Amino acid sequence: MKATNRDLLVLLKDESMSNQAIEQEVEQLNDLLFHTESAEIFCAVNEVVDMNRYRVHQDQKTLVQLMFQPELKPFIFINNKN
């Protein structure tokens, strides 16, 4: 797996966990986040609501273009489908 550059705060109930067990837990969390943070997954669970044109866009190209804009235009929203 590719090394990630992120900070994770892991709260443990059990103080008797070994360092190896904690490292394994953090590695599993990194693996889980690595697979869920892809562009395909993001585009599958979000949509663009454009209230100026009364349209909803669900295509990946539109979502990725909007994500790289420094600021969204007024009344254009990124909506989570959950």
OpenMM code with the backbone's topology and positions (N, CA, C; nanometers):
from openmm import Vec3, app, unit

residues = "MET LYS ALA THR ASN ARG ASP LEU LEU VAL LEU LEU LYS ASP GLU SER MET SER ASN GLN ALA ILE GLU GLN GLU VAL GLU GLN LEU ASN ASP LEU LEU PHE HIS THR GLU SER ALA GLU ILE PHE CYS ALA VAL ASN GLU VAL VAL ASP MET ASN ARG TYR ARG VAL HIS GLN ASP GLN LYS THR LEU VAL GLN LEU MET PHE GLN PRO GLU LEU LYS PRO PHE ILE PHE ILE ASN ASN LYS ASN".split()
positions = [
    Vec3(0.0837, -0.1183, 0.0000),
    Vec3(0.0000, 0.0000, 0.0000),
    Vec3(0.0880, 0.1244, 0.0000),
    Vec3(0.0435, 0.2279, -0.0689),
    Vec3(0.1168, 0.3531, -0.0751),
    Vec3(0.1106, 0.4238, 0.0604),
    Vec3(0.2236, 0.4794, 0.1008),
    Vec3(0.2278, 0.5534, 0.2269),
    Vec3(0.1424, 0.6793, 0.2150),
    Vec3(0.0643, 0.7072, 0.3161),
    Vec3(-0.0248, 0.8226, 0.3136),
    Vec3(0.0288, 0.9321, 0.4039),
    Vec3(-0.0093, 1.0516, 0.3732),
    Vec3(0.0323, 1.1660, 0.4527),
    Vec3(-0.0920, 1.2230, 0.5202),
    Vec3(-0.1318, 1.1632, 0.6296),
    Vec3(-0.2492, 1.2092, 0.7033),
    Vec3(-0.2293, 1.1846, 0.8506),
    Vec3(-0.2993, 1.2602, 0.9291),
    Vec3(-0.2960, 1.2434, 1.0734),
    Vec3(-0.4261, 1.1765, 1.1161),
    Vec3(-0.4136, 1.0708, 1.1921),
    Vec3(-0.5306, 1.0020, 1.2455),
    Vec3(-0.5228, 1.0049, 1.3979),
    Vec3(-0.6346, 1.0343, 1.4590),
    Vec3(-0.6455, 1.0269, 1.6034),
    Vec3(-0.7270, 0.9021, 1.6350),
    Vec3(-0.6642, 0.8059, 1.6997),
    Vec3(-0.7296, 0.6796, 1.7317),
    Vec3(-0.7480, 0.6741, 1.8824),
    Vec3(-0.8711, 0.6679, 1.9252),
    Vec3(-0.9017, 0.6585, 2.0676),
    Vec3(-0.9254, 0.5121, 2.1031),
    Vec3(-0.8582, 0.4656, 2.2071),
    Vec3(-0.8651, 0.3254, 2.2472),
    Vec3(-0.9343, 0.3124, 2.3810),
    Vec3(-1.0216, 0.2130, 2.3906),
    Vec3(-1.0845, 0.1834, 2.5186),
    Vec3(-0.9926, 0.0975, 2.6046),
    Vec3(-0.9191, 0.0112, 2.5382),
    Vec3(-0.8356, -0.0864, 2.6079),
    Vec3(-0.6910, -0.0373, 2.6113),
    Vec3(-0.6392, -0.0099, 2.7299),
    Vec3(-0.5026, 0.0398, 2.7435),
    Vec3(-0.3989, -0.0696, 2.7255),
    Vec3(-0.4421, -0.1952, 2.7245),
    Vec3(-0.3465, -0.3061, 2.7190),
    Vec3(-0.3118, -0.3472, 2.5756),
    Vec3(-0.3539, -0.2682, 2.4751),
    Vec3(-0.3192, -0.3016, 2.3372),
    Vec3(-0.1699, -0.2763, 2.3148),
    Vec3(-0.1067, -0.3678, 2.2460),
    Vec3(0.0358, -0.3518, 2.2166),
    Vec3(0.0552, -0.2521, 2.1031),
    Vec3(0.1776, -0.2038, 2.0902),
    Vec3(0.2081, -0.1110, 1.9815),
    Vec3(0.1845, -0.1738, 1.8452),
    Vec3(0.2117, -0.3033, 1.8340),
    Vec3(0.1902, -0.3736, 1.7074),
    Vec3(0.0414, -0.3792, 1.6738),
    Vec3(-0.0431, -0.4008, 1.7728),
    Vec3(-0.1873, -0.4039, 1.7502),
    Vec3(-0.2389, -0.2665, 1.7099),
    Vec3(-0.1845, -0.1614, 1.7711),
    Vec3(-0.2250, -0.0250, 1.7360),
    Vec3(-0.1817, 0.0075, 1.5937),
    Vec3(-0.0587, -0.0291, 1.5572),
    Vec3(-0.0100, -0.0062, 1.4203),
    Vec3(-0.0949, -0.0805, 1.3179),
    Vec3(-0.1370, -0.2020, 1.3511),
    Vec3(-0.2221, -0.2796, 1.2606),
    Vec3(-0.3576, -0.2118, 1.2444),
    Vec3(-0.4114, -0.1591, 1.3530),
    Vec3(-0.5393, -0.0882, 1.3485),
    Vec3(-0.5305, 0.0362, 1.2603),
    Vec3(-0.4223, 0.1129, 1.2760),
    Vec3(-0.4025, 0.2339, 1.1955),
    Vec3(-0.3841, 0.1976, 1.0488),
    Vec3(-0.3113, 0.0890, 1.0211),
    Vec3(-0.2928, 0.0445, 0.8824),
    Vec3(-0.4269, 0.0048, 0.8189),
    Vec3(-0.5121, -0.0616, 0.8943),
    Vec3(-0.6435, -0.0997, 0.8429),
    Vec3(-0.7297, 0.0234, 0.8170),
    Vec3(-0.7228, 0.1232, 0.9047),
    Vec3(-0.7972, 0.2475, 0.8829),
    Vec3(-0.7474, 0.3201, 0.7585),
    Vec3(-0.6156, 0.3266, 0.7396),
    Vec3(-0.5594, 0.3887, 0.6201),
    Vec3(-0.6034, 0.3163, 0.4937),
    Vec3(-0.6056, 0.1842, 0.4978),
    Vec3(-0.6486, 0.1049, 0.3825),
    Vec3(-0.7953, 0.1315, 0.3509),
    Vec3(-0.8786, 0.1370, 0.4527),
    Vec3(-1.0210, 0.1648, 0.4342),
    Vec3(-1.0420, 0.3026, 0.3734),
    Vec3(-0.9724, 0.4032, 0.4263),
    Vec3(-0.9861, 0.5396, 0.3752),
    Vec3(-0.9286, 0.5539, 0.2352),
    Vec3(-0.8211, 0.4834, 0.2042),
    Vec3(-0.7595, 0.4898, 0.0721),
    Vec3(-0.8586, 0.4456, -0.0356),
    Vec3(-0.9337, 0.3401, -0.0087),
    Vec3(-1.0285, 0.2884, -0.1080),
    Vec3(-1.1556, 0.3725, -0.1173),
    Vec3(-1.1923, 0.4413, -0.0118),
    Vec3(-1.3163, 0.5197, -0.0154),
    Vec3(-1.2955, 0.6636, -0.0592),
    Vec3(-1.1706, 0.7097, -0.0686),
    Vec3(-1.1449, 0.8477, -0.1065),
    Vec3(-1.1160, 0.8643, -0.2555),
    Vec3(-1.1504, 0.7670, -0.3366),
    Vec3(-1.1237, 0.7775, -0.4802),
    Vec3(-1.2285, 0.8667, -0.5469),
    Vec3(-1.1961, 0.9156, -0.6653),
    Vec3(-1.2873, 1.0040, -0.7384),
    Vec3(-1.4155, 0.9313, -0.7785),
    Vec3(-1.4050, 0.8042, -0.8152),
    Vec3(-1.5249, 0.7286, -0.8560),
    Vec3(-1.6238, 0.7163, -0.7408),
    Vec3(-1.5737, 0.6859, -0.6233),
    Vec3(-1.6616, 0.6716, -0.5065),
    Vec3(-1.7227, 0.8059, -0.4698),
    Vec3(-1.6405, 0.9122, -0.4714),
    Vec3(-1.6915, 1.0449, -0.4401),
    Vec3(-1.8037, 1.0837, -0.5358),
    Vec3(-1.7840, 1.0573, -0.6651),
    Vec3(-1.8840, 1.0949, -0.7655),
    Vec3(-2.0092, 1.0072, -0.7573),
    Vec3(-1.9937, 0.8869, -0.7061),
    Vec3(-2.1100, 0.7988, -0.6931),
    Vec3(-2.2019, 0.8425, -0.5801),
    Vec3(-2.1485, 0.9075, -0.4778),
    Vec3(-2.2297, 0.9430, -0.3610),
    Vec3(-2.2636, 1.0909, -0.3523),
    Vec3(-2.2199, 1.1716, -0.4504),
    Vec3(-2.2499, 1.3145, -0.4514),
    Vec3(-2.3093, 1.3560, -0.5848),
    Vec3(-2.3756, 1.4692, -0.5838),
    Vec3(-2.4329, 1.5257, -0.7056),
    Vec3(-2.4236, 1.6776, -0.6980),
    Vec3(-2.4307, 1.7421, -0.8130),
    Vec3(-2.4255, 1.8874, -0.8202),
    Vec3(-2.5669, 1.9382, -0.8447),
    Vec3(-2.6128, 2.0273, -0.7577),
    Vec3(-2.7439, 2.0889, -0.7718),
    Vec3(-2.7217, 2.2332, -0.8160),
    Vec3(-2.7664, 2.2640, -0.9364),
    Vec3(-2.7517, 2.3984, -0.9938),
    Vec3(-2.8885, 2.4652, -0.9898),
    Vec3(-2.9086, 2.5515, -0.8915),
    Vec3(-3.0379, 2.6177, -0.8757),
    Vec3(-3.0566, 2.7304, -0.9774),
    Vec3(-2.9497, 2.7758, -1.0410),
    Vec3(-2.9617, 2.8787, -1.1439),
    Vec3(-3.0317, 2.8245, -1.2685),
    Vec3(-3.0052, 2.6996, -1.3009),
    Vec3(-3.0640, 2.6370, -1.4200),
    Vec3(-3.1638, 2.5277, -1.3853),
    Vec3(-3.1876, 2.5073, -1.2568),
    Vec3(-3.2800, 2.4038, -1.2088),
    Vec3(-3.2412, 2.2671, -1.2643),
    Vec3(-3.1135, 2.2311, -1.2460),
    Vec3(-3.0627, 2.1037, -1.2955),
    Vec3(-2.9875, 2.0322, -1.1845),
    Vec3(-2.9827, 1.9013, -1.1971),
    Vec3(-2.9031, 1.8173, -1.1086),
    Vec3(-2.8073, 1.7380, -1.1977),
    Vec3(-2.6780, 1.7519, -1.1710),
    Vec3(-2.5756, 1.6812, -1.2481),
    Vec3(-2.5200, 1.5684, -1.1632),
    Vec3(-2.5114, 1.4504, -1.2218),
    Vec3(-2.4553, 1.3377, -1.1493),
    Vec3(-2.3341, 1.2786, -1.2200),
    Vec3(-2.2894, 1.3417, -1.3288),
    Vec3(-2.1772, 1.2855, -1.4032),
    Vec3(-2.0447, 1.3202, -1.3357),
    Vec3(-1.9481, 1.2328, -1.3530),
    Vec3(-1.8196, 1.2456, -1.2859),
    Vec3(-1.7421, 1.3682, -1.3327),
    Vec3(-1.7498, 1.3997, -1.4607),
    Vec3(-1.6733, 1.5120, -1.5151),
    Vec3(-1.7140, 1.6436, -1.4478),
    Vec3(-1.8422, 1.6684, -1.4334),
    Vec3(-1.8908, 1.7923, -1.3718),
    Vec3(-1.8492, 1.8015, -1.2256),
    Vec3(-1.8605, 1.6904, -1.1536),
    Vec3(-1.8233, 1.6906, -1.0122),
    Vec3(-1.6744, 1.7176, -0.9929),
    Vec3(-1.5913, 1.6550, -1.0732),
    Vec3(-1.4467, 1.6740, -1.0586),
    Vec3(-1.4086, 1.8169, -1.0951),
    Vec3(-1.4696, 1.8736, -1.1980),
    Vec3(-1.4413, 2.0125, -1.2350),
    Vec3(-1.4780, 2.1077, -1.1210),
    Vec3(-1.5918, 2.0852, -1.0588),
    Vec3(-1.6341, 2.1723, -0.9486),
    Vec3(-1.5461, 2.1567, -0.8253),
    Vec3(-1.4951, 2.0378, -0.8010),
    Vec3(-1.4116, 2.0157, -0.6833),
    Vec3(-1.2796, 2.0915, -0.6916),
    Vec3(-1.2309, 2.1175, -0.8124),
    Vec3(-1.1036, 2.1877, -0.8268),
    Vec3(-1.1198, 2.3383, -0.8439),
    Vec3(-1.2411, 2.3877, -0.8361),
    Vec3(-1.2622, 2.5320, -0.8390),
    Vec3(-1.2391, 2.5875, -0.6990),
    Vec3(-1.1739, 2.7031, -0.6889),
    Vec3(-1.1492, 2.7582, -0.5551),
    Vec3(-1.2779, 2.8027, -0.4845),
    Vec3(-1.3786, 2.8402, -0.5622),
    Vec3(-1.5048, 2.8867, -0.5027),
    Vec3(-1.6193, 2.8539, -0.5981),
    Vec3(-1.7293, 2.8044, -0.5431),
    Vec3(-1.8457, 2.7739, -0.6259),
    Vec3(-1.9241, 2.9011, -0.6558),
    Vec3(-1.9899, 2.9021, -0.7692),
    Vec3(-2.0761, 3.0147, -0.8044),
    Vec3(-2.1973, 3.0137, -0.7109),
    Vec3(-2.2653, 3.1263, -0.6982),
    Vec3(-2.3836, 3.1296, -0.6117),
    Vec3(-2.4912, 3.0307, -0.6580),
    Vec3(-2.5528, 2.9662, -0.5642),
    Vec3(-2.6642, 2.8737, -0.5847),
    Vec3(-2.6253, 2.7489, -0.6623),
    Vec3(-2.4997, 2.7088, -0.6536),
    Vec3(-2.4541, 2.5782, -0.7037),
    Vec3(-2.4022, 2.5030, -0.5814),
    Vec3(-2.4590, 2.3863, -0.5580),
    Vec3(-2.4296, 2.3112, -0.4373),
    Vec3(-2.3819, 2.1717, -0.4715),
    Vec3(-2.2918, 2.1204, -0.3882),
    Vec3(-2.2544, 1.9794, -0.3951),
    Vec3(-2.3336, 1.9097, -0.2848),
    Vec3(-2.4179, 1.8183, -0.3264),
    Vec3(-2.5109, 1.7530, -0.2339),
    Vec3(-2.4739, 1.6065, -0.2179),
    Vec3(-2.4672, 1.5602, -0.0934),
    Vec3(-2.4445, 1.4194, -0.0661),
    Vec3(-2.5761, 1.3463, -0.0774),
    Vec3(-2.5782, 1.2328, -0.1455),
    Vec3(-2.7025, 1.1591, -0.1705),
    Vec3(-2.7535, 1.0821, -0.0495),
    Vec3(-2.6735, 1.0748, 0.0561),
    Vec3(-2.7185, 0.9984, 0.1743),
    Vec3(-2.8298, 1.0704, 0.2419),
] * unit.nanometer
topology = app.Topology()
chain = topology.addChain("A")
for resn in residues:
    res = topology.addResidue(resn, chain)
    for name in ("N", "CA", "C"):
        topology.addAtom(name, app.Element.getBySymbol(name[0]), res)
